[in-house]
Amino acid sequence: MLNPLLAKLDSKMRLGPEERGALAALIQNRTHRLPARQDLYVEGDPTSPMIVILDGWACRYDQLADGRRQIVELFLPGDILGHDCLFAERQDHSACSISQLYYAQISRTDLDAAVQQFPALGRALLWDASVAAAIHRQWIRSLGRLSATQRIAHLFCELFYRSARAGLARGTAFDMPMGQRDLGDARGLSAVQVNRTVQLLRSAGLLGWRRRVVEITDLPRLATIAMFRPHYLDVEPAGERLASPSGAAAAPNIRPLPEERDLPLFR
């Protein structure tokens, strides 16, 4: 169950046997299960140990007084909650499982000891924290400047790359246990807007979504619409190997979506 985290860290800096053993020892006998749609903690709770997601999806969120929810961060297998709460005494947000969750809790004392003994492990975790910060910046950009279609397209692109980096993608398909209401909460959109946008992307031949599996059928064009560049995830663009099937990649012959008309490609 440690594989997604190791796959992600190895995508940047391959850990040696000692670092891998230390990471496995941190997680061993510290694992927990949580059903779907249950809180890990809520705003105001004491700061918890660091949480490593081993299987399933989770999110951080803020609940408004009128009942609306804003998802501020998504966690996939291999992701870590708590990088950014080292000195806080109370949680300033809530976190919950999206699907059934299998996770490990690691005390900061144990983590500090492992990092002091194995500095390469500390560098790998620091890199992971820097990528998480970059994702935050892109989410602010998306919410502040992108259209509804671009917000959803950008999130699909990001989740594909993050799944692939953790070894969880199958070609251009990846598991996604979020519903349309979750997507709306993550992108500041209503359920109606999300449904309309997803149907638009489907009808344009850009993606399929069935039974909690998303398949991106034209990644280059979806990324163009979203103005998505994967560099903030510290990965290389997928390039030609993920181009759309024969006949679907002829962008000049495809009527552009509204969000595409003002992009340089269509000027």
MIBAVEX-611759 format. One record per residue (C-alpha): residue number from 0; chain; x, y, z. Coordinates in nm, 3 decimals. Layout:
BEGIN
+-----+--------+---------+---------+---------+
! num ! cadena !       x !       y !       z !
+-----+--------+---------+---------+---------+
! NUM !      A !       X !       Y !       Z !
...
+-----+--------+---------+---------+---------+
END
This chain:
BEGIN
+-----+--------+---------+---------+---------+
! num ! cadena !       x !       y !       z !
+-----+--------+---------+---------+---------+
!   0 !      A !   0.000 !   0.000 !   0.000 !
!   1 !      A !   0.308 !   0.225 !   0.012 !
!   2 !      A !   0.358 !   0.207 !  -0.366 !
!   3 !      A !   0.173 !   0.528 !  -0.468 !
!   4 !      A !   0.386 !   0.742 !  -0.236 !
!   5 !      A !   0.709 !   0.576 !  -0.349 !
!   6 !      A !   0.605 !   0.604 !  -0.714 !
!   7 !      A !   0.543 !   0.975 !  -0.671 !
!   8 !      A !   0.871 !   1.040 !  -0.487 !
!   9 !      A !   1.064 !   0.824 !  -0.735 !
!  10 !      A !   0.933 !   1.037 !  -1.021 !
!  11 !      A !   1.161 !   1.314 !  -0.892 !
!  12 !      A !   1.432 !   1.152 !  -0.682 !
!  13 !      A !   1.477 !   0.779 !  -0.643 !
!  14 !      A !   1.511 !   0.675 !  -0.281 !
!  15 !      A !   1.758 !   0.409 !  -0.178 !
!  16 !      A !   1.677 !   0.090 !   0.015 !
!  17 !      A !   1.746 !   0.254 !   0.351 !
!  18 !      A !   1.514 !   0.549 !   0.284 !
!  19 !      A !   1.244 !   0.316 !   0.155 !
!  20 !      A !   1.278 !   0.101 !   0.464 !
!  21 !      A !   1.255 !   0.405 !   0.691 !
!  22 !      A !   0.940 !   0.524 !   0.513 !
!  23 !      A !   0.783 !   0.178 !   0.539 !
!  24 !      A !   0.869 !   0.164 !   0.909 !
!  25 !      A !   0.696 !   0.498 !   0.967 !
!  26 !      A !   0.375 !   0.365 !   0.816 !
!  27 !      A !   0.381 !   0.012 !   0.956 !
!  28 !      A !   0.126 !  -0.047 !   1.234 !
!  29 !      A !  -0.006 !   0.309 !   1.201 !
!  30 !      A !  -0.276 !   0.244 !   0.944 !
!  31 !      A !  -0.646 !   0.325 !   0.970 !
!  32 !      A !  -0.961 !   0.290 !   0.763 !
!  33 !      A !  -1.238 !   0.544 !   0.724 !
!  34 !      A !  -1.568 !   0.502 !   0.536 !
!  35 !      A !  -1.655 !   0.739 !   0.254 !
!  36 !      A !  -1.793 !   1.083 !   0.342 !
!  37 !      A !  -1.657 !   1.089 !   0.697 !
!  38 !      A !  -1.451 !   1.363 !   0.861 !
!  39 !      A !  -1.087 !   1.306 !   0.944 !
!  40 !      A !  -1.101 !   1.619 !   1.157 !
!  41 !      A !  -1.295 !   1.943 !   1.167 !
!  42 !      A !  -1.199 !   2.307 !   1.202 !
!  43 !      A !  -1.089 !   2.385 !   1.557 !
!  44 !      A !  -0.966 !   2.033 !   1.636 !
!  45 !      A !  -0.611 !   1.999 !   1.770 !
!  46 !      A !  -0.359 !   1.960 !   1.488 !
!  47 !      A !  -0.332 !   1.592 !   1.402 !
!  48 !      A !  -0.024 !   1.388 !   1.306 !
!  49 !      A !   0.073 !   1.387 !   0.940 !
!  50 !      A !  -0.157 !   1.168 !   0.732 !
!  51 !      A !  -0.034 !   0.962 !   0.435 !
!  52 !      A !  -0.310 !   0.855 !   0.197 !
!  53 !      A !  -0.251 !   0.492 !   0.102 !
!  54 !      A !  -0.575 !   0.420 !  -0.084 !
!  55 !      A !  -0.882 !   0.628 !  -0.163 !
!  56 !      A !  -0.938 !   1.003 !  -0.198 !
!  57 !      A !  -0.976 !   1.277 !   0.062 !
!  58 !      A !  -1.016 !   1.654 !   0.062 !
!  59 !      A !  -0.972 !   1.962 !   0.275 !
!  60 !      A !  -1.271 !   2.191 !   0.287 !
!  61 !      A !  -1.424 !   2.498 !   0.449 !
!  62 !      A !  -1.792 !   2.494 !   0.549 !
!  63 !      A !  -1.968 !   2.829 !   0.521 !
!  64 !      A !  -2.232 !   2.943 !   0.769 !
!  65 !      A !  -2.507 !   2.903 !   0.508 !
!  66 !      A !  -2.413 !   2.538 !   0.445 !
!  67 !      A !  -2.214 !   2.582 !   0.127 !
!  68 !      A !  -1.880 !   2.402 !   0.106 !
!  69 !      A !  -1.557 !   2.495 !  -0.068 !
!  70 !      A !  -1.309 !   2.215 !  -0.133 !
!  71 !      A !  -0.965 !   2.374 !  -0.110 !
!  72 !      A !  -0.743 !   2.070 !  -0.172 !
!  73 !      A !  -0.771 !   1.714 !  -0.302 !
!  74 !      A !  -0.562 !   1.420 !  -0.182 !
!  75 !      A !  -0.499 !   1.109 !  -0.392 !
!  76 !      A !  -0.313 !   0.790 !  -0.293 !
!  77 !      A !   0.044 !   0.885 !  -0.215 !
!  78 !      A !  -0.042 !   1.237 !  -0.099 !
!  79 !      A !   0.031 !   1.374 !   0.249 !
!  80 !      A !  -0.185 !   1.595 !   0.472 !
!  81 !      A !  -0.002 !   1.807 !   0.725 !
!  82 !      A !   0.306 !   1.937 !   0.543 !
!  83 !      A !   0.189 !   2.291 !   0.606 !
!  84 !      A !   0.063 !   2.264 !   0.965 !
!  85 !      A !   0.392 !   2.213 !   1.147 !
!  86 !      A !   0.344 !   2.480 !   1.413 !
!  87 !      A !  -0.033 !   2.535 !   1.425 !
!  88 !      A !  -0.208 !   2.417 !   1.739 !
!  89 !      A !  -0.561 !   2.405 !   1.589 !
!  90 !      A !  -0.693 !   2.310 !   1.249 !
!  91 !      A !  -0.810 !   2.609 !   1.045 !
!  92 !      A !  -1.010 !   2.386 !   0.806 !
!  93 !      A !  -1.182 !   2.048 !   0.794 !
!  94 !      A !  -1.084 !   1.730 !   0.608 !
!  95 !      A !  -1.292 !   1.431 !   0.504 !
!  96 !      A !  -1.282 !   1.114 !   0.298 !
!  97 !      A !  -1.438 !   1.122 !  -0.048 !
!  98 !      A !  -1.420 !   0.746 !  -0.099 !
!  99 !      A !  -1.336 !   0.474 !   0.151 !
! 100 !      A !  -0.998 !   0.575 !   0.284 !
! 101 !      A !  -0.697 !   0.375 !   0.396 !
! 102 !      A !  -0.432 !   0.597 !   0.555 !
! 103 !      A !  -0.144 !   0.612 !   0.800 !
! 104 !      A !  -0.083 !   0.866 !   1.076 !
! 105 !      A !   0.279 !   0.961 !   1.147 !
! 106 !      A !   0.379 !   1.165 !   1.449 !
! 107 !      A !   0.606 !   1.460 !   1.385 !
! 108 !      A !   0.853 !   1.327 !   1.639 !
! 109 !      A !   0.892 !   1.001 !   1.447 !
! 110 !      A !   0.910 !   1.183 !   1.114 !
! 111 !      A !   1.176 !   1.426 !   1.241 !
! 112 !      A !   1.387 !   1.136 !   1.366 !
! 113 !      A !   1.367 !   0.957 !   1.030 !
! 114 !      A !   1.452 !   1.272 !   0.836 !
! 115 !      A !   1.753 !   1.346 !   1.056 !
! 116 !      A !   1.882 !   0.994 !   1.000 !
! 117 !      A !   1.804 !   0.993 !   0.626 !
! 118 !      A !   1.837 !   1.343 !   0.477 !
! 119 !      A !   1.742 !   1.218 !   0.129 !
! 120 !      A !   1.401 !   1.126 !   0.266 !
! 121 !      A !   1.365 !   1.478 !   0.405 !
! 122 !      A !   1.453 !   1.630 !   0.066 !
! 123 !      A !   1.197 !   1.410 !  -0.108 !
! 124 !      A !   0.924 !   1.513 !   0.136 !
! 125 !      A !   1.022 !   1.878 !   0.101 !
! 126 !      A !   0.988 !   1.847 !  -0.278 !
! 127 !      A !   0.643 !   1.693 !  -0.229 !
! 128 !      A !   0.543 !   1.987 !  -0.009 !
! 129 !      A !   0.664 !   2.234 !  -0.272 !
! 130 !      A !   0.447 !   2.066 !  -0.537 !
! 131 !      A !   0.147 !   2.086 !  -0.303 !
! 132 !      A !   0.210 !   2.461 !  -0.268 !
! 133 !      A !   0.229 !   2.497 !  -0.646 !
! 134 !      A !  -0.107 !   2.319 !  -0.678 !
! 135 !      A !  -0.256 !   2.574 !  -0.436 !
! 136 !      A !  -0.135 !   2.859 !  -0.657 !
! 137 !      A !  -0.286 !   2.701 !  -0.968 !
! 138 !      A !  -0.620 !   2.651 !  -0.791 !
! 139 !      A !  -0.626 !   3.024 !  -0.703 !
! 140 !      A !  -0.554 !   3.108 !  -1.067 !
! 141 !      A !  -0.825 !   2.871 !  -1.186 !
! 142 !      A !  -1.091 !   3.007 !  -0.950 !
! 143 !      A !  -0.995 !   3.366 !  -1.017 !
! 144 !      A !  -0.951 !   3.377 !  -1.393 !
! 145 !      A !  -1.079 !   3.069 !  -1.578 !
! 146 !      A !  -1.427 !   3.009 !  -1.714 !
! 147 !      A !  -1.645 !   2.725 !  -1.588 !
! 148 !      A !  -1.541 !   2.497 !  -1.875 !
! 149 !      A !  -1.175 !   2.582 !  -1.828 !
! 150 !      A !  -1.190 !   2.520 !  -1.453 !
! 151 !      A !  -1.331 !   2.170 !  -1.500 !
! 152 !      A !  -1.095 !   2.092 !  -1.790 !
! 153 !      A !  -0.796 !   2.211 !  -1.587 !
! 154 !      A !  -0.891 !   1.993 !  -1.292 !
! 155 !      A !  -0.932 !   1.683 !  -1.512 !
! 156 !      A !  -0.587 !   1.745 !  -1.663 !
! 157 !      A !  -0.430 !   1.789 !  -1.319 !
! 158 !      A !  -0.591 !   1.477 !  -1.175 !
! 159 !      A !  -0.475 !   1.271 !  -1.471 !
! 160 !      A !  -0.114 !   1.381 !  -1.430 !
! 161 !      A !  -0.123 !   1.331 !  -1.054 !
! 162 !      A !  -0.273 !   0.983 !  -1.095 !
! 163 !      A !  -0.016 !   0.890 !  -1.359 !
! 164 !      A !   0.274 !   1.007 !  -1.143 !
! 165 !      A !   0.154 !   0.785 !  -0.857 !
! 166 !      A !   0.126 !   0.487 !  -1.093 !
! 167 !      A !  -0.255 !   0.486 !  -1.078 !
! 168 !      A !  -0.347 !   0.579 !  -1.436 !
! 169 !      A !  -0.422 !   0.321 !  -1.704 !
! 170 !      A !  -0.327 !   0.483 !  -2.031 !
! 171 !      A !  -0.532 !   0.802 !  -2.030 !
! 172 !      A !  -0.790 !   0.667 !  -1.783 !
! 173 !      A !  -0.792 !   0.713 !  -1.407 !
! 174 !      A !  -1.027 !   0.641 !  -1.119 !
! 175 !      A !  -1.218 !   0.942 !  -0.988 !
! 176 !      A !  -1.459 !   0.884 !  -0.698 !
! 177 !      A !  -1.577 !   1.247 !  -0.696 !
! 178 !      A !  -1.932 !   1.328 !  -0.799 !
! 179 !      A !  -2.048 !   1.635 !  -0.987 !
! 180 !      A !  -2.139 !   1.810 !  -0.663 !
! 181 !      A !  -1.783 !   1.753 !  -0.538 !
! 182 !      A !  -1.649 !   1.901 !  -0.862 !
! 183 !      A !  -1.868 !   2.204 !  -0.809 !
! 184 !      A !  -1.742 !   2.245 !  -0.453 !
! 185 !      A !  -1.383 !   2.225 !  -0.578 !
! 186 !      A !  -1.435 !   2.474 !  -0.860 !
! 187 !      A !  -1.687 !   2.719 !  -0.717 !
! 188 !      A !  -1.964 !   2.607 !  -0.952 !
! 189 !      A !  -2.322 !   2.489 !  -0.912 !
! 190 !      A !  -2.420 !   2.129 !  -0.987 !
! 191 !      A !  -2.606 !   2.255 !  -1.295 !
! 192 !      A !  -2.295 !   2.433 !  -1.426 !
! 193 !      A !  -2.082 !   2.123 !  -1.368 !
! 194 !      A !  -2.330 !   1.896 !  -1.545 !
! 195 !      A !  -2.353 !   2.130 !  -1.843 !
! 196 !      A !  -1.975 !   2.161 !  -1.864 !
! 197 !      A !  -1.908 !   1.786 !  -1.840 !
! 198 !      A !  -2.167 !   1.719 !  -2.112 !
! 199 !      A !  -2.000 !   1.982 !  -2.332 !
! 200 !      A !  -1.658 !   1.821 !  -2.291 !
! 201 !      A !  -1.806 !   1.479 !  -2.362 !
! 202 !      A !  -1.990 !   1.593 !  -2.673 !
! 203 !      A !  -1.669 !   1.757 !  -2.802 !
! 204 !      A !  -1.495 !   1.419 !  -2.780 !
! 205 !      A !  -1.247 !   1.530 !  -2.516 !
! 206 !      A !  -1.326 !   1.286 !  -2.236 !
! 207 !      A !  -1.548 !   1.009 !  -2.112 !
! 208 !      A !  -1.671 !   0.959 !  -1.756 !
! 209 !      A !  -1.845 !   0.641 !  -1.655 !
! 210 !      A !  -1.870 !   0.441 !  -1.334 !
! 211 !      A !  -1.615 !   0.653 !  -1.144 !
! 212 !      A !  -1.356 !   0.628 !  -1.423 !
! 213 !      A !  -1.251 !   0.925 !  -1.636 !
! 214 !      A !  -1.081 !   0.867 !  -1.971 !
! 215 !      A !  -0.927 !   1.167 !  -2.144 !
! 216 !      A !  -0.961 !   1.104 !  -2.516 !
! 217 !      A !  -0.793 !   1.422 !  -2.641 !
! 218 !      A !  -0.543 !   1.545 !  -2.383 !
! 219 !      A !  -0.364 !   1.801 !  -2.603 !
! 220 !      A !  -0.686 !   1.981 !  -2.689 !
! 221 !      A !  -0.828 !   1.955 !  -2.336 !
! 222 !      A !  -0.503 !   2.109 !  -2.205 !
! 223 !      A !  -0.526 !   2.386 !  -2.465 !
! 224 !      A !  -0.880 !   2.475 !  -2.360 !
! 225 !      A !  -0.782 !   2.475 !  -1.992 !
! 226 !      A !  -0.458 !   2.667 !  -2.056 !
! 227 !      A !  -0.305 !   2.384 !  -1.857 !
! 228 !      A !   0.071 !   2.344 !  -1.830 !
! 229 !      A !   0.188 !   2.051 !  -1.615 !
! 230 !      A !   0.518 !   2.209 !  -1.509 !
! 231 !      A !   0.379 !   2.315 !  -1.169 !
! 232 !      A !   0.344 !   1.944 !  -1.092 !
! 233 !      A !   0.714 !   1.905 !  -1.178 !
! 234 !      A !   0.640 !   1.659 !  -1.457 !
! 235 !      A !   0.703 !   1.674 !  -1.830 !
! 236 !      A !   0.414 !   1.726 !  -2.075 !
! 237 !      A !   0.264 !   1.398 !  -2.194 !
! 238 !      A !   0.332 !   1.491 !  -2.558 !
! 239 !      A !   0.248 !   1.291 !  -2.863 !
! 240 !      A !   0.205 !   0.957 !  -2.689 !
! 241 !      A !  -0.122 !   1.086 !  -2.541 !
! 242 !      A !  -0.253 !   1.252 !  -2.856 !
! 243 !      A !  -0.614 !   1.190 !  -2.944 !
! 244 !      A !  -0.723 !   0.889 !  -3.152 !
! 245 !      A !  -0.694 !   0.901 !  -3.530 !
! 246 !      A !  -0.925 !   1.161 !  -3.676 !
! 247 !      A !  -0.997 !   1.343 !  -3.348 !
! 248 !      A !  -0.671 !   1.535 !  -3.334 !
! 249 !      A !  -0.735 !   1.752 !  -3.637 !
! 250 !      A !  -0.801 !   2.065 !  -3.432 !
! 251 !      A !  -0.838 !   2.302 !  -3.732 !
! 252 !      A !  -1.135 !   2.097 !  -3.853 !
! 253 !      A !  -1.308 !   2.094 !  -3.514 !
! 254 !      A !  -1.541 !   2.376 !  -3.422 !
! 255 !      A !  -1.382 !   2.544 !  -3.118 !
! 256 !      A !  -1.561 !   2.558 !  -2.786 !
! 257 !      A !  -1.647 !   2.907 !  -2.659 !
! 258 !      A !  -1.347 !   2.900 !  -2.426 !
! 259 !      A !  -1.115 !   2.830 !  -2.721 !
! 260 !      A !  -1.213 !   3.119 !  -2.945 !
! 261 !      A !  -0.995 !   3.377 !  -2.770 !
! 262 !      A !  -0.694 !   3.150 !  -2.734 !
! 263 !      A !  -0.390 !   3.213 !  -2.957 !
! 264 !      A !  -0.449 !   2.880 !  -3.135 !
! 265 !      A !  -0.775 !   3.008 !  -3.287 !
! 266 !      A !  -0.690 !   3.373 !  -3.353 !
+-----+--------+---------+---------+---------+
END
